[in-house]
């Protein structure tokens, strides 16, 4: 077990000034081969016994991704995780990811038990957007529709008109903009700038950042592109604008997978958490995936392209929560109904998009929350 000190930026209001803060992550050791086999077998049995299903994010350890797939669970991004957890018949969801993912699952399925192997796994975007400060920011701008990224606490979601993920943010903001709505956006500034650039929407921004994607460097990426001139570059939009500008495709982890599948190229440079590389290599074994660089000349990386909080999830933790029922996610009941509204709005909008149904009627003027 390693205890990591993790630095993140805490925005001081909406002006762009930030303070450096510290958090921690407790990362379990990798089990030895025999222990790994035994843990996987035990988890399989417990999933059956407890009527449970695994829902794993594609940034967590490969073991948790593989086991979720092998046992009928899901490996995906936060949008699909939310949908899958809500619709699956299992009464217990084992969510491997970070805290806001477990909270979203619980908000959508309050009658289900939601267990997390790492209940304390957080996210720099969530940490960097405290509910009280965010509410004050919203109060100063009552004329704006409040759109928050899924990487936020239940209390911040409860203050929002819309929740979005990187998989649907562009479509939803584009629809709000077409309807003439001005937007208050939180918390990721890079994703916000990307959306603003793509849609032309009027976005007033909170200045949070993901500690993993914020570290990708354009200068180093250009050098790597020169080494691999035929490689296509796939970038998550939580990355800085100069990195996004070099991309051949920009999008959520699901969109990155789709782009890699659709493009003719054999080599890809990928700017997102390195956990995603396992998924890409597993699903597209004939293609080659190279990690994008995170540090400039002489610099040392902080996250080194792997989220320390995602790394808190491990096989032993999954076995333990299934065995004991501990680490159940609890969301303040006073927040559940209010936080659910903007999530439901997102799910209804994306479901309509999928079926080709009209979405214009799904973006009402909501006013201040
Ligand atoms: S990878 Fe970034 S956005 Fe995702 S949980 Fe970690 S800190 Fe948060």
Boltz pocket constraint, residues with backbone or C-beta under 6 A from the ligand:
constraints:
  - pocket:
      binder: B
      contacts: [[A, 59], [A, 98], [A, 122], [A, 123], [A, 124], [A, 125], [A, 151], [A, 209], [A, 210], [A, 211], [A, 212], [A, 213], [A, 273], [A, 307], [A, 308], [A, 309], [A, 310]]
      max_distance: 6.0
